[in-house]
Amino acid sequence: MHPTRNKIMKKLFLLLLVPLIFGCEIQYDGNTKLVIKGSVVDKNNNPIINKSVNLYVSRDGGQIPFLFYIPSETNYIGKATTDNDGNYVMVIPKPSNYSEIIVETNDESNQLNGKQFRNIDLSNFSNFQYIAPTSRLYLKSSLANLTVNLNNINPTTELLKLEYIGNIPNEIELINPLVEDYPNFIQNLNVEKNQTVILKYKTTNHLTNTTSTNQVNITIDNSNTVNYTLNY
């Protein structure tokens, strides 16, 4: 190829590539506003005042083959402080080409656990407004770390589902469940001390082609760590 023509082609390629790169950033509609409301309480449902609540818009990374890698991106675009009733309100511009909206409550004093509501989508808004679930925060000193070890004692049995019932902070809650090819079992979580946690589990037996749901009680004492083995 002629040198001059080669330079022209490279310049044209770069001109086409530039808007493509910048178009990968999270975009916002400045004319459309979204309202997010919620509340923050303690374990006894008493309002927590003057608590900071942050909002993030995130986009997953990706790759355009043979060209470049698009990094993931997270924008911090909203902040509010709870009032005397523990309520908060945030107003943000409407995002596009995003992956999820995240509402996060943290404790600057480091005495309470944090809370995140993740995988919020524009479809969760009604009339441009989203009412977030209540953020219930626990004292960190009142929590124990529970580890559940899965022990498959029957090769024909497959575990399908785990569910925990009790006083559990659930630091991360998904507003819209993820679509996964395989179940993702939570085996490590924080729970309140001095209680009984109910563990419900669902299994299927491929030999008999039967499905069953069972439950066990896990005693949580005043220890900082609790280990439990589930045989199935």
C-alpha positions in Angstrom: 0.0 0.0 0.0 1.2 3.5 -0.8 2.7 5.2 2.3 0.4 8.3 2.0 -2.7 6.1 1.6 -1.6 4.0 4.6 -1.4 7.1 6.8 -4.8 8.2 5.7 -6.3 4.8 6.5 -4.7 4.8 10.0 -6.2 8.3 10.7 -9.6 7.2 9.5 -9.4 4.1 11.8 -8.5 6.3 14.8 -11.3 8.7 14.0 -13.8 5.8 14.0 -12.3 4.3 17.1 -12.4 7.4 19.3 -16.2 7.7 19.5 -16.4 4.0 20.1 -14.1 4.2 23.1 -15.8 7.2 24.6 -19.2 5.6 24.0 -18.2 2.8 26.3 -18.4 5.1 29.3 -21.6 5.2 31.4 -24.0 7.8 29.9 -26.6 9.8 31.7 -29.8 11.6 30.7 -29.5 14.9 32.4 -33.1 15.8 31.6 -34.6 12.8 33.4 -34.3 12.5 37.2 -34.7 9.4 39.3 -35.7 9.4 42.9 -34.5 6.7 45.4 -36.0 6.5 48.9 -35.4 4.3 51.8 -34.7 4.0 55.5 -32.0 2.8 57.9 -32.9 1.1 61.3 -31.2 -1.0 63.9 -32.0 -4.6 64.7 -35.0 -3.4 66.8 -36.4 -1.3 64.0 -35.3 2.0 65.7 -34.4 4.7 63.2 -30.7 5.4 62.8 -30.2 9.1 62.2 -27.4 11.0 60.4 -26.3 7.9 58.6 -24.7 8.3 55.2 -26.2 6.4 52.2 -24.3 6.3 48.9 -25.4 5.3 45.4 -23.2 3.9 42.6 -23.8 3.1 39.0 -21.6 0.3 37.7 -20.9 -1.2 34.3 -19.1 -4.5 33.7 -16.0 -4.7 31.5 -15.8 -6.4 28.2 -13.6 -7.0 25.2 -13.8 -6.1 21.6 -11.9 -8.8 19.8 -8.5 -7.8 18.3 -9.1 -4.2 19.3 -9.1 -3.4 23.0 -10.4 -4.3 26.4 -13.2 -2.2 27.9 -12.5 -1.8 31.7 -15.3 -2.0 34.2 -16.5 1.4 35.6 -18.2 2.5 38.8 -19.6 6.0 39.2 -20.4 7.5 42.6 -23.3 9.8 41.8 -25.6 9.9 44.8 -25.3 10.6 48.6 -27.9 11.3 51.3 -28.1 11.4 55.1 -30.9 9.9 57.1 -33.2 12.2 58.9 -34.7 11.9 62.5 -37.0 9.1 61.3 -34.1 7.2 59.6 -35.4 8.1 56.1 -33.3 9.3 53.1 -34.0 10.6 49.6 -31.6 10.8 46.7 -32.1 12.3 43.2 -29.8 11.1 40.3 -29.7 11.5 36.5 -31.1 8.5 34.6 -28.2 6.2 33.5 -27.8 4.2 30.4 -25.5 1.4 29.2 -24.9 0.4 32.8 -24.9 -3.0 34.5 -26.4 -2.3 38.0 -27.3 0.4 40.4 -26.0 0.0 44.0 -27.4 1.5 47.2 -24.9 1.3 50.0 -25.0 2.1 53.7 -21.7 2.2 55.6 -20.8 3.1 59.2 -17.9 5.5 59.5 -17.5 4.6 63.2 -16.9 0.9 62.2 -19.3 -0.2 65.0 -22.2 -1.3 62.7 -22.1 -3.7 59.7 -22.5 -2.3 56.2 -25.4 -3.0 53.8 -25.6 -3.0 50.0 -28.6 -3.5 47.8 -27.2 -4.6 44.4 -28.4 -5.4 40.9 -31.0 -2.7 41.0 -32.4 -2.1 37.5 -34.4 0.7 35.9 -37.3 -1.8 35.6 -37.5 -1.6 39.5 -38.5 2.1 39.2 -42.1 3.1 39.1 -42.9 6.7 37.8 -39.2 7.4 38.1 -39.1 6.4 41.8 -37.6 3.4 43.6 -38.4 2.5 47.2 -35.4 0.6 48.5 -35.8 -2.1 51.2 -35.1 -1.1 54.7 -31.4 -1.3 55.7 -31.2 -3.0 59.0 -27.8 -2.6 60.7 -26.3 -4.7 63.5 -23.5 -4.0 66.0 -20.5 -5.9 64.7 -19.7 -7.0 68.3 -23.1 -8.9 68.3 -22.3 -10.9 65.2 -20.7 -14.3 64.7 -19.2 -15.7 61.5 -21.0 -18.9 60.5 -19.3 -21.4 58.1 -21.4 -24.3 56.7 -19.3 -27.2 55.3 -21.1 -29.2 52.7 -20.5 -33.0 52.9 -22.0 -35.1 50.2 -22.4 -38.6 51.7 -24.7 -39.9 49.0 -23.2 -39.8 45.5 -26.7 -40.0 43.9 -27.9 -36.9 45.8 -27.5 -33.4 44.5 -27.9 -30.2 46.6 -30.2 -27.7 44.9 -30.8 -24.9 47.4 -29.7 -23.5 50.7 -31.7 -21.0 52.8 -31.0 -19.5 56.1 -33.7 -18.2 58.5 -32.9 -16.1 61.6 -31.4 -12.8 62.6 -29.0 -12.4 59.7 -27.6 -9.1 58.5 -27.3 -10.1 54.8 -24.7 -7.4 54.0 -25.3 -7.9 50.3 -28.9 -8.3 48.9 -29.6 -8.7 45.2 -32.8 -6.9 44.2 -32.9 -8.9 40.9 -31.4 -12.5 41.2 -28.5 -13.3 39.0 -29.0 -15.8 36.1 -26.5 -18.6 36.8 -25.9 -21.9 35.2 -25.1 -23.5 38.5 -26.5 -22.7 42.0 -24.2 -20.5 44.1 -24.5 -21.7 47.7 -23.7 -19.2 50.5 -21.6 -21.1 53.0 -20.0 -18.2 54.9 -22.1 -15.5 56.5 -22.5 -13.3 59.6 -25.3 -14.1 62.0 -26.4 -12.6 65.3 -25.1 -14.4 68.4 -27.2 -16.3 70.9 -29.9 -17.6 68.6 -31.0 -20.6 66.6 -30.5 -20.3 62.8 -32.7 -22.6 60.7 -31.0 -24.0 57.6 -33.4 -25.2 55.0 -32.0 -27.2 52.1 -33.4 -28.8 49.0 -32.0 -32.0 47.4 -32.7 -34.3 44.5 -32.0 -38.0 44.3 -31.0 -38.9 40.8 -31.5 -42.6 41.5 -35.1 -42.4 42.7 -35.9 -39.2 40.8 -37.3 -37.6 44.0 -36.9 -34.1 45.4 -37.1 -33.3 49.1 -36.8 -30.3 51.4 -35.4 -30.6 54.8 -34.2 -28.3 57.6 -31.8 -28.4 60.5 -31.3 -26.1 63.5 -27.9 -24.5 64.0 -27.2 -23.2 67.5 -25.3 -20.0 67.6 -23.8 -19.2 71.0 -21.7 -16.3 72.1 -18.6 -17.4 70.1 -17.2 -15.3 67.3 -17.0 -18.2 64.9 -19.3 -21.2 64.4 -18.7 -24.2 62.1 -21.4 -26.6 61.0 -21.3 -29.6 58.7 -24.3 -30.4 56.6 -24.5 -34.0 55.5 -26.7 -34.7 52.5 
